[in-house]
């Protein structure tokens, strides 16, 4: 599922004055602080993926439909992880 383009910080706690962030890169909770992992950033129409070791390097961009199919495939065990 894609995250909205703009989202409130988790530190806002429902307060009226809060920070909104756009396109934040997130590391998988499965990385456990390891060096070899990817980061994803959900946009309104796409999901970007990059190597966490090279944040200034290239990123791949996937359309919303393709990303949804990929994540559903993972959930269904279609990939050897």
TIVO-2410 file (N, C-alpha, C; in nm, 3 decimals):
# residues 81
REC num residu      c1      c2      c3 atome chaine
REC   1      X   0.084  -0.118   0.000     N      A
REC   1      X   0.000   0.000   0.000    CA      A
REC   1      X   0.088   0.124   0.000     C      A
REC   2      X   0.051   0.222  -0.078     N      A
REC   2      X   0.128   0.344  -0.087    CA      A
REC   2      X   0.093   0.439   0.025     C      A
REC   3      X   0.192   0.511   0.071     N      A
REC   3      X   0.166   0.615   0.169    CA      A
REC   3      X   0.127   0.742   0.095     C      A
REC   4      X   0.048   0.828   0.156     N      A
REC   4      X   0.013   0.951   0.088    CA      A
REC   4      X   0.136   1.036   0.062     C      A
REC   5      X   0.127   1.125  -0.036     N      A
REC   5      X   0.241   1.208  -0.070    CA      A
REC   5      X   0.286   1.291   0.050     C      A
REC   6      X   0.194   1.349   0.125     N      A
REC   6      X   0.227   1.424   0.247    CA      A
REC   6      X   0.172   1.348   0.365     C      A
REC   7      X   0.246   1.339   0.473     N      A
REC   7      X   0.196   1.274   0.593    CA      A
REC   7      X   0.246   1.348   0.716     C      A
REC   8      X   0.171   1.335   0.824     N      A
REC   8      X   0.210   1.399   0.949    CA      A
REC   8      X   0.316   1.316   1.019     C      A
REC   9      X   0.404   1.383   1.086     N      A
REC   9      X   0.506   1.316   1.164    CA      A
REC   9      X   0.440   1.237   1.276     C      A
REC  10      X   0.498   1.123   1.310     N      A
REC  10      X   0.443   1.042   1.420    CA      A
REC  10      X   0.459   1.114   1.554     C      A
REC  11      X   0.538   1.219   1.560     N      A
REC  11      X   0.557   1.294   1.683    CA      A
REC  11      X   0.448   1.401   1.702     C      A
REC  12      X   0.358   1.416   1.607     N      A
REC  12      X   0.253   1.518   1.617    CA      A
REC  12      X   0.149   1.485   1.723     C      A
REC  13      X   0.120   1.358   1.744     N      A
REC  13      X   0.022   1.313   1.844    CA      A
REC  13      X  -0.112   1.383   1.831     C      A
REC  14      X  -0.155   1.411   1.710     N      A
REC  14      X  -0.287   1.471   1.688    CA      A
REC  14      X  -0.295   1.618   1.721     C      A
REC  15      X  -0.185   1.682   1.750     N      A
REC  15      X  -0.185   1.825   1.782    CA      A
REC  15      X  -0.211   1.907   1.656     C      A
REC  16      X  -0.264   2.028   1.675     N      A
REC  16      X  -0.294   2.115   1.561    CA      A
REC  16      X  -0.167   2.163   1.492     C      A
REC  17      X  -0.063   2.193   1.569     N      A
REC  17      X   0.062   2.237   1.507    CA      A
REC  17      X   0.153   2.116   1.494     C      A
REC  18      X   0.172   2.073   1.373     N      A
REC  18      X   0.253   1.955   1.351    CA      A
REC  18      X   0.333   1.970   1.223     C      A
REC  19      X   0.426   1.881   1.206     N      A
REC  19      X   0.511   1.882   1.088    CA      A
REC  19      X   0.457   1.779   0.990     C      A
REC  20      X   0.452   1.818   0.863     N      A
REC  20      X   0.417   1.723   0.760    CA      A
REC  20      X   0.541   1.699   0.674     C      A
REC  21      X   0.559   1.575   0.634     N      A
REC  21      X   0.675   1.540   0.555    CA      A
REC  21      X   0.631   1.482   0.422     C      A
REC  22      X   0.715   1.499   0.323     N      A
REC  22      X   0.683   1.449   0.189    CA      A
REC  22      X   0.789   1.349   0.146     C      A
REC  23      X   0.743   1.235   0.102     N      A
REC  23      X   0.832   1.137   0.044    CA      A
REC  23      X   0.950   1.097   0.132     C      A
REC  24      X   0.923   1.051   0.251     N      A
REC  24      X   1.029   1.011   0.343    CA      A
REC  24      X   1.079   0.871   0.308     C      A
REC  25      X   1.211   0.857   0.303     N      A
REC  25      X   1.271   0.725   0.281    CA      A
REC  25      X   1.260   0.644   0.409     C      A
REC  26      X   1.218   0.517   0.395     N      A
REC  26      X   1.205   0.428   0.511    CA      A
REC  26      X   1.280   0.299   0.485     C      A
REC  27      X   1.345   0.248   0.588     N      A
REC  27      X   1.413   0.120   0.582    CA      A
REC  27      X   1.319   0.014   0.637     C      A
REC  28      X   1.326  -0.104   0.582     N      A
REC  28      X   1.243  -0.214   0.630    CA      A
REC  28      X   1.275  -0.246   0.775     C      A
REC  29      X   1.173  -0.280   0.851     N      A
REC  29      X   1.195  -0.321   0.990    CA      A
REC  29      X   1.269  -0.455   0.995     C      A
REC  30      X   1.276  -0.526   0.883     N      A
REC  30      X   1.347  -0.653   0.877    CA      A
REC  30      X   1.498  -0.633   0.860     C      A
REC  31      X   1.544  -0.510   0.835     N      A
REC  31      X   1.688  -0.487   0.816    CA      A
REC  31      X   1.768  -0.505   0.943     C      A
REC  32      X   1.709  -0.478   1.058     N      A
REC  32      X   1.777  -0.496   1.187    CA      A
REC  32      X   1.912  -0.425   1.192     C      A
REC  33      X   1.923  -0.310   1.130     N      A
REC  33      X   2.046  -0.234   1.133    CA      A
REC  33      X   2.157  -0.288   1.045     C      A
REC  34      X   2.126  -0.384   0.961     N      A
REC  34      X   2.226  -0.440   0.871    CA      A
REC  34      X   2.259  -0.340   0.761     C      A
REC  35      X   2.378  -0.354   0.704     N      A
REC  35      X   2.422  -0.261   0.599    CA      A
REC  35      X   2.356  -0.290   0.464     C      A
REC  36      X   2.320  -0.414   0.438     N      A
REC  36      X   2.266  -0.452   0.308    CA      A
REC  36      X   2.114  -0.448   0.308     C      A
REC  37      X   2.059  -0.333   0.280     N      A
REC  37      X   1.914  -0.324   0.275    CA      A
REC  37      X   1.873  -0.213   0.180     C      A
REC  38      X   1.747  -0.210   0.150     N      A
REC  38      X   1.693  -0.108   0.062    CA      A
REC  38      X   1.603  -0.015   0.141     C      A
REC  39      X   1.580   0.102   0.085     N      A
REC  39      X   1.487   0.197   0.143    CA      A
REC  39      X   1.380   0.225   0.040     C      A
REC  40      X   1.260   0.250   0.086     N      A
REC  40      X   1.149   0.282  -0.004    CA      A
REC  40      X   1.090   0.417   0.034     C      A
REC  41      X   1.034   0.483  -0.067     N      A
REC  41      X   0.968   0.612  -0.046    CA      A
REC  41      X   0.841   0.609  -0.129     C      A
REC  42      X   0.726   0.615  -0.061     N      A
REC  42      X   0.598   0.614  -0.129    CA      A
REC  42      X   0.559   0.754  -0.173     C      A
REC  43      X   0.528   0.768  -0.299     N      A
REC  43      X   0.477   0.893  -0.354    CA      A
REC  43      X   0.331   0.871  -0.392     C      A
REC  44      X   0.266   0.972  -0.442     N      A
REC  44      X   0.125   0.961  -0.477    CA      A
REC  44      X   0.102   0.858  -0.588     C      A
REC  45      X   0.190   0.853  -0.686     N      A
REC  45      X   0.167   0.766  -0.801    CA      A
REC  45      X   0.274   0.660  -0.821     C      A
REC  46      X   0.375   0.658  -0.735     N      A
REC  46      X   0.484   0.564  -0.754    CA      A
REC  46      X   0.552   0.535  -0.620     C      A
REC  47      X   0.636   0.432  -0.624     N      A
REC  47      X   0.721   0.398  -0.509    CA      A
REC  47      X   0.864   0.395  -0.560     C      A
REC  48      X   0.951   0.465  -0.490     N      A
REC  48      X   1.092   0.468  -0.525    CA      A
REC  48      X   1.168   0.375  -0.432     C      A
REC  49      X   1.272   0.310  -0.485     N      A
REC  49      X   1.353   0.216  -0.409    CA      A
REC  49      X   1.499   0.252  -0.432     C      A
REC  50      X   1.579   0.253  -0.323     N      A
REC  50      X   1.722   0.283  -0.337    CA      A
REC  50      X   1.804   0.198  -0.241     C      A
REC  51      X   1.934   0.193  -0.267     N      A
REC  51      X   2.029   0.122  -0.181    CA      A
REC  51      X   2.058   0.211  -0.061     C      A
REC  52      X   2.038   0.159   0.059     N      A
REC  52      X   2.058   0.240   0.180    CA      A
REC  52      X   2.204   0.281   0.200     C      A
REC  53      X   2.298   0.206   0.141     N      A
REC  53      X   2.439   0.241   0.155    CA      A
REC  53      X   2.479   0.357   0.063     C      A
REC  54      X   2.395   0.388  -0.036     N      A
REC  54      X   2.426   0.492  -0.133    CA      A
REC  54      X   2.305   0.583  -0.152     C      A
REC  55      X   2.268   0.659  -0.047     N      A
REC  55      X   2.146   0.740  -0.054    CA      A
REC  55      X   2.148   0.847  -0.162     C      A
REC  56      X   2.265   0.888  -0.206     N      A
REC  56      X   2.273   0.987  -0.313    CA      A
REC  56      X   2.277   0.925  -0.450     C      A
REC  57      X   2.280   0.793  -0.455     N      A
REC  57      X   2.290   0.721  -0.582    CA      A
REC  57      X   2.154   0.708  -0.650     C      A
REC  58      X   2.150   0.625  -0.753     N      A
REC  58      X   2.026   0.610  -0.830    CA      A
REC  58      X   1.916   0.541  -0.750     C      A
REC  59      X   1.794   0.566  -0.790     N      A
REC  59      X   1.677   0.501  -0.731    CA      A
REC  59      X   1.591   0.446  -0.843     C      A
REC  60      X   1.528   0.334  -0.817     N      A
REC  60      X   1.432   0.277  -0.912    CA      A
REC  60      X   1.294   0.328  -0.875     C      A
REC  61      X   1.212   0.352  -0.975     N      A
REC  61      X   1.076   0.398  -0.950    CA      A
REC  61      X   0.978   0.300  -1.012     C      A
REC  62      X   0.879   0.259  -0.931     N      A
REC  62      X   0.778   0.164  -0.976    CA      A
REC  62      X   0.640   0.229  -0.968     C      A
REC  63      X   0.557   0.204  -1.067     N      A
REC  63      X   0.420   0.253  -1.063    CA      A
REC  63      X   0.343   0.187  -0.950     C      A
REC  64      X   0.235   0.251  -0.909     N      A
REC  64      X   0.155   0.200  -0.798    CA      A
REC  64      X   0.103   0.059  -0.824     C      A
REC  65      X   0.058   0.032  -0.945     N      A
REC  65      X   0.004  -0.101  -0.978    CA      A
REC  65      X   0.114  -0.207  -0.970     C      A
REC  66      X   0.232  -0.177  -1.025     N      A
REC  66      X   0.342  -0.272  -1.023    CA      A
REC  66      X   0.389  -0.298  -0.880     C      A
REC  67      X   0.396  -0.193  -0.798     N      A
REC  67      X   0.441  -0.211  -0.659    CA      A
REC  67      X   0.340  -0.295  -0.581     C      A
REC  68      X   0.212  -0.269  -0.602     N      A
REC  68      X   0.108  -0.346  -0.532    CA      A
REC  68      X   0.116  -0.494  -0.571     C      A
REC  69      X   0.140  -0.523  -0.699     N      A
REC  69      X   0.153  -0.661  -0.744    CA      A
REC  69      X   0.276  -0.727  -0.682     C      A
REC  70      X   0.386  -0.654  -0.674     N      A
REC  70      X   0.508  -0.706  -0.614    CA      A
REC  70      X   0.489  -0.739  -0.466     C      A
REC  71      X   0.433  -0.645  -0.389     N      A
REC  71      X   0.414  -0.669  -0.246    CA      A
REC  71      X   0.313  -0.780  -0.221     C      A
REC  72      X   0.211  -0.789  -0.304     N      A
REC  72      X   0.114  -0.899  -0.290    CA      A
REC  72      X   0.181  -1.032  -0.319     C      A
REC  73      X   0.269  -1.036  -0.420     N      A
REC  73      X   0.344  -1.157  -0.450    CA      A
REC  73      X   0.431  -1.203  -0.335     C      A
REC  74      X   0.492  -1.106  -0.266     N      A
REC  74      X   0.573  -1.140  -0.149    CA      A
REC  74      X   0.485  -1.203  -0.041     C      A
REC  75      X   0.369  -1.142  -0.015     N      A
REC  75      X   0.278  -1.193   0.088    CA      A
REC  75      X   0.231  -1.335   0.056     C      A
REC  76      X   0.214  -1.363  -0.074     N      A
REC  76      X   0.166  -1.495  -0.116    CA      A
REC  76      X   0.279  -1.598  -0.128     C      A
REC  77      X   0.403  -1.556  -0.102     N      A
REC  77      X   0.516  -1.649  -0.108    CA      A
REC  77      X   0.562  -1.681  -0.249     C      A
REC  78      X   0.539  -1.591  -0.343     N      A
REC  78      X   0.577  -1.616  -0.483    CA      A
REC  78      X   0.726  -1.598  -0.509     C      A
REC  79      X   0.798  -1.544  -0.413     N      A
REC  79      X   0.941  -1.519  -0.431    CA      A
REC  79      X   1.019  -1.599  -0.327     C      A
REC  80      X   1.137  -1.641  -0.365     N      A
REC  80      X   1.227  -1.712  -0.274    CA      A
REC  80      X   1.309  -1.610  -0.199     C      A
REC  81      X   1.271  -1.578  -0.075     N      A
REC  81      X   1.344  -1.476   0.000    CA      A
REC  81      X   1.436  -1.538   0.100     C      A
***
